[in-house]
Amino acid sequence: MTKFFYKAKDWSGKTIKGVLDSQDKKSALESIKGGGLVPLAIVAESTSVFNDIYKKLFSKISLKQISNFTRQLSTMMNSGLALTDALSLLKNQTDKKSLMFEILDYTLETVQGGHSLADGLGKYKKNFGEAFIASIDAGEEGGVLEEVLTKLADNLEKQNEFASKVKGAMIYPVIVIIGMIAVVIIMMVFVIPKLMGLYTDFGAKMPASTQLLMDISGFMTKFWFLIPILIIGGFMFFKIGNQNANFRLKRDIFKLKIPIVGVLNQKTILATTIRTMSMLLSAGIPLVDALKIVSSVAANELFRGAYLKISERVQKGFSIANSFEETGVFPVIINQMVATGEATGKLDTVLLKVSDYFSAEAEQSVKSLTSAIEPIIMILLGLGVAFLVVAVLMPIYNLTSSM
């Protein structure tokens, strides 16, 4: 399908500009005429390779952008503004080169053509996510779109806030580790060989630590090209392996077993999936469908399989509480809270509280992780510096002693 930009006039003589997807220019013209319009001009969007690469690399939409869009649309519609007017206003406020402008332009045209908001945003499901589109669709069908948009905005803002805290907490350790690696490479490739050459010229006796340093430096100097090969090879290995479901399952189980990091990963997944499930249920989506959608949100094969298994059991008539417990994947507190929500008929409300609990637990895990990483980094730095000092200075000491 190719995107065509067109200009046309309607039956009243008003000029209309829009975008449509079609197989070719002829089909696009027929679609415009079929809509009761008189085409004036039609131009195909540029489809060069460089344009496609640019869009993939730079024309992305962030969680914050989606959150802002949802909040603004919710506020406008709750203020009594029509959906088309709200979309038009948001479009006019958006940078024309951004992906969000393209989304708003297409969605506005779709809604003006008599289709739903979910139909317009559905084309960009990869950007918004299946849960977002399903909630919008359910809100429109139930006549409670404004309420659903408000809940979506609240949910997205909490997700964005949590993601920002995690990223912010990990910035310092990542920068320090990258710095350490860079310093080690520079020392081994450029500095150490010159020092070792100097010691060799003087005939200094090499201690074991110095000899080890020389061997490592010599290997890195001669076989430096192996480093990028290993990095690219590892990347390709995981990329190919990720196409296999069994590999993905083993990989994700391993991630959950990593000390400290695994616990953080588990709590983050639980906070995200449980909150999404609560939002879907409150939007009026059936439980079985909500569980299937949540399985696509879970960024972990173990939890993805668990949610799918629960949806199958619930569809067969089993209790949701028993189905959660049967998987053996979820913590006891979730099984207990789900049982309470099922018994009281307020499962969406209970799940929201559970997600808040795991969000708070995940934030605490982030603090614990950063608290643990900082002293470990300092110890490693101290040991590394001590090793370098001993390895570099010992030959000098041996020389001075022999003299």
N, C-alpha and C positions, 0 to 999 in steps of 0.2 A: 504493500500500500504506500502511495505517495501523498504527501501533504500539499494541497493547493491553496494559495491565497487568492481570493476573488473579490471583485467589486460588482455589485448588481443594483438594479432598481426594483422596488416592489410595485404593486398595482396602484399605489397612491403617488408614485414618483419619487419616493424617498430613497436616497442612496444608502446601500447596506454593504459593509465590509465584513468578511468572515474567512474562516479556514475550514476545509473539509478534507477527509481522507478518501482517496479513490485509486482505482487501478491505473487509470490514465487520464489524459486531459479530456478526451471525448466523454468518458463516463462521468467526470466531474461536471462538465457542461450540462449533461442530461440530468444530473442530480439537482443542479441549480434551477434549471427550467422546470423540473418536476416539483420544486418547492414554490412555484408560482412567481419566480423572479426572472428578470431580464438581465442576462450576464453582460457586463461591460468590459471586464478584463479578468484574466485568470493566469496566474503564474505559479509554476511548480517550485517548491522549496528546494534549495541547493542540497544535493545529496553527495557531495564530494567526500572522499575518505577522510581528509583532514577535518572537515566539518563534523563528521561522525565521531572522530577521535576526540575532538575538542569538547563535544557535548558530553561524551562519556566521562571524560576526566574532570571537567570544570562545571558542567551544568547539572549539578546535583542539588538535592533539596535536603536540608538538615532537619533534625527533630525539632529544633527551635523554630525554624520557619513554619513547619507544619503546626506547631503549638500556637504560634502567633496568628497564623491564618485562621485556625479554628476558633480562637478566642475572639478575634475581631469579627468574624462572621456571626458567632454566637451573640455578641454584644449588639450588633446591628439588627439582627433578626428579633432579638428580645425587645429592642426599642421600637419595633413595629415596621421596620424597613422590609420591603419585598425582597425575595431571594435574588432576583435578577438585578435589582438596584444595588444590593449589597455586593454582589459579585463584580458589577461594573465599577463601583467605587473602589474596591480593593484592587482591581485590575489597573485602574488609572494611577494608583499610588505605588505600583510595582515597577521595578526596573525592566524595561522591554527586552533586555538581553538575557534575563534570568529564566530559569526553567519554570519558576512560579508564575511568571507572566504568561508563558505558553499554556500552563495548566488552567489558569483563570480564564484565558481567552477561549480555550476549547470548551471548558465547562460552561461558561456564559452562553456560548453559541448553542451548546447542547440543550441547556435549560430553556433558552428562548425558542428552540425548536420543538418544545413540548415534552422533552424527556426529563427524567429526574436528576437531582444532584448526584445521586449515587452512580447513574449512568455516565455522567460527565467525568467524575473523579475516578470511575472504574477503569478508565484507560490507563491511569497512572497508579494502578494497584501496587506495583512494585515499590513505588515511592511512599505511598500512604500505609500500605499493609492491609491484609485481608480483614483484620478486625475492625479497622477504621471504616472501610467501605461497607462492611456488613452492618455496622452500627448505624451509619447514615441511612442505609436502605431500610432498616427496621424502623428508624425514627420517622422516615417519610411515610411508610406504610401505616404506621400507628398514629400519624398526625401529631407527633411530639418531637419534631425535628429540633426545635429550639432547646428543649430539655436535653436531648441527646448531645447536641453540640456543646452545651455547657458542661456536661459530664465528661465528654471527650477532651475538652480544653483543660479541665481540672486534672484529668488523668495524664495528659501529655505534659503538662507543666510539672507535675510531680516526677514523671519519668526523666524529663530534661534536667530538673534540679538534682536528682540523684546521680544521673550520668555525669553531670558537671562536677559533683563532689568527688566521684571516683577518679575522673580524669585529673582533677586538680591535685588530689592526694598522690597520684602516681607520677606526676611531672618531675618532682625532685629526684626520686630514685632512678628514674629512666635517664635523666640528664647526667647524673653522676656515673651510672654504669657505662653509658656511651662514652663519656669522657675518659673513664678508666681504660676502656678497650682501645680508644684512639691513642692514649699515651703509651700503652704497652706496645702497640704496633710501631709507633714512631721510635720508641726506645730500641726495640728489637731489630728493626730494619735499618735505621740510620745511625743511632748513637752507639750502641753496644759494639757493632763490628769495628768501628774506629778505635774504641778503647781497647778491645781485645787485640787488635793489630799492634797497638802500641806496646802492650804487655808482652806480646810474642817477640817483638824486636829486642826488648830488654832481657829476654830469656827468663821472665818471672815464672815461678812455680805456680801452677794453677790449682787452687783448691777445688773440691768436688762441686761446691755451689757455683763457682765461676765457670767450671767446665760444663755444667748443666746449662748455664745461661748462654754459653758460647754455642752449644749444640742446638738449643732452641732458636737462637738468633740465626745461626747458619742455615737451619732448615727453612725458616721463614724467608730468609734472603734468597735462597736458591729456588724454593718452591712456593713463592708468594702467589703464583697463579692458581694454586690449588684452593685458596681461600674463596675467591668468587665462584669457582667451579663447585665447591662443596655447598655454598649458599644457594646457588641456582639449582643444584641437584636436589638439595633438601626441599626447596620450594616446589619443584616439579613432582617429587615423590609424594608430598602431602596433597598437591593439587590432583594428581591421579588417584591417590588413595581415597580422597574425599568423595569420589564418585561411587565408592563401594559402601553400602549401608553398614556392613559388619565392621569395616575399618573405622567409620565415623562413630559407631557405638563404642568400640574399644578406646578410641581417642578421647571421647567425651567422658567415659568412665574414669580414665586415667586423670583427666583434668580435675575431676571431683575428689580424687585421692591425694592431690598435691597438698602438703601441709599449708595451712592458713589460706592459701590462694584457693584451694578446693572448696573450703567452707564459704568463702566470699562468693565464689562462682555459684554455688548451690543457692545461697540466700538471694542473690541477685535474680536468678532464674525464677525462683518461687515468688519473689515480690512482683516481678513483671507479669508472669503468667496468671497468678491469682488476681491481680488488679484488673488485667484484661478480661478475665472470666467474669468478674463482678460487674464490669462495665457492660459487657455483652448481655448478661442476664437482666440488668436494670434497663437496657434498651429494648427488651422484649424478645430477644432471640431465644429460641428453644434451647434447652439444656444440652441436648445431643449435638446440635449444630455449634453451640458455643464451645463445647469441649474439642470439637474437630478444628475449629478456628484457632483455639488456644494452642493446640498441638503444633500449628504452623508458626506460632510466635515463639515457642520454646527453642532457644538456641542451643539445644542439647538433645541428642538422639535418645538418651535414656528417658528423659522427661517427655519427649515427643511421643515415644512409644507408649509411655504410661497413660498419657491423656487419651490417646487413640483407643487403648484397651478399656479405659473407663467409659468412653463414649459407646463402645460396642456393648459393654455389660449393661449400661443404663438403658440402651435401646432394647435390650432383651428383657428389661423389667427388673433388674437388680437394683438394690439400694445404692445411691451415690456414695454414701458414707462407707458401706462395705466395699464398694468398687475401688475407692481411694485406698483403703486399708489393704485390699487384696494385692495391689501392685508391689507393696513393700518398698516403695521409692520415697514416699513422702514422710516427713517427720510426724510424730504422734500428735503434736498440737494441731496440725492441719486436719488429720483424721477426726479428732475430737470436735473441732470447730465446724467442720463440714456436717458432722452428725447433728450438732446443735442447730445449724442453719436449716438443715433438712427437716428437723422436727418442728421448728418454729415457723417454717415457711418464709424465712427471711435470709435465704442463702446468699443473695447478692450483697446485703448489708454486712453479714458476718465475714464474707470473703474480703470485703473492702478493709475491714479491721485487721484481718489476718495479713493482708498485703502491707498495710501500714506497719505492722509489727516486724515483718521481715525486712522492710525497707530500713527501719531503725536498726535492726540487727546487722544488716549489710553495711550500713554506715559505720557502725561500731567495729565491724571486721576490717573495714578500710583503715580506720585509725590504728587498730592493732597491727595490721600489716605494715603500715608506714613506720610505726614505732619499732617493729621488729627489724625492718629492713635497714633503718638508719644506723644502729649499732653494728649490724653485720657488715655493712659497707665500710664503716670506719675501721673495723677489725681487719677486713680484707686489705684495705688501703695500707694500714699499719704493717701487716705481714709482708705485703708486696714491697713497700719501701724498705723495710728491714732486710729483706732478701737481696734487693738490688744493692743496698749499701754494703752488706757483707760481701757479696759477689764481686763488687767493683773495688772495694778498698783492701780486701785480703791480699791480692797480688802486690799492691803497693806496700803493704806491711811486710810481706815476705822479701820484697826488694830491699827495703830499708834495713831489715834485720840482717840480710846477707852482706850488706855493705858495712 
